[in-house]
Amino acid sequence: MYQDPRGKFAPSYYPDILKYHGFDPDTVMMVGDEPAHDMLPALRAGIRYGISIDRKQPEKWFRKDGGIFVNSLDVLAELMKDMPV
């Protein structure tokens, strides 16, 4: 498990995590700060919520490319109150 030296850059990284732990991708959230390397691959793996944090973005949050972009963990915590499980 997770033997690929590319780590999260390996195409099978997120599918392997889901399978190994028996996670239902519809109930998983991936939070990262590199959309191309974490959020988008997670979404392609079927993970329901892909979150990218960029503390420099002026908007509190917005949706793009299937993901949710937030400017703080506080904003994410507020959004999570309204997210279906």
N, C-alpha and C positions, 0 to 999 in steps of 0.2 A: 504494500500500500504506500502510495506517495513516494515511490522510488525514483521517479523521473527527476533528474537534476534540474530540469527547467521549472519545477515547482508550479506556481500558478500560470506560468506561460505554456505549460503542456496542454494540448487540446483535451485530454481526458481528466484534467485536474478536478473540475467541479463534478462531472458525472461520477468519477471514482469516489469522491467524498460522499455524495448522495447514496450511492450503492453500498459502500462499506458500512455506513452508519444506519442504513435503512430509512433515511429521511425521505419524507414526502416533499418533493420540490415545490408543491403548492403551498407549503407551510413554512418555507425557508426564506430568509432575507440575507442578502450579501451586502455588506457595507464596505466600501473602499474609497480610494482617492485617485485611481487611475482607470477611468471608464473603459478604455480600449483593452486593458489588461486584466480587469477584474469584473466590472459591472457587465459589460457586453458578453464575455464568455459565460458568466453565470446565467444570464438571461437565455443564452443559446442552449444551456444545459437544462433549461426548463424551470429554473429557480424563479419563483413568483415575483419577488421584489429585488430589484437591483438598485442600490443606493450609491450615489457618489457624493462625497463631501468636498466642497471647495469653499473654504472660509473667505476667499477673496471675491466671490460672486456677489453682485449687489442684490439680486433677488433672494428672498428667503428660501423659496423652492420653486421648481418647475419640472415638468415632464419633457423628456426628449429621448428618442431612440428606444422607447420602451422602458426607460429607467426614470428614476426620480433623483433630481439634483438638489441638494440642500446646502445651506451655508453654515450650518452648525448642528451639533448633536441635539441641542435643545429644540431646534425646529423639527428634527427627525422624531424626537420623543412626542411632540405635539401631534405630528402627522400620524404616528402609530396608534394614537387613541382612536382614530377613525378608520383604520385599516381593518378589513375583514380578516379573520384568521383562517 
